[in-house]
Amino acid sequence: MSHRSTRKGGVVKDSDDMDVLSALQDILDEVVNGREDGHKCPFCKDGVLEATVEPDVKVKLECGSCKRIFEGRLS
């Protein structure tokens, strides 16, 4: 999976990649399997993630509270 994760206007550094993927793995598994609603943000623990899956298997998660965005393409 390739991905881009941003927070508060900045792109997350490569050294943070494994932490980001680890925190989102269960959510990504559920989103890809059709459960797109009701996921809490694992970073701020406050917001609900808005999840979208595009036909070309691109996944986007965005927290309405902390504004953190994760975009990834499943391969």
Secondary structure, DSSP 8 states (H G I E B T S, - for coil): -EEEEEETTEE--GGGHHHHHHHHHHHHHHHHTT--S--B-TTTSSSBEEEEEETTTEEEEEETTT--EEEEE--
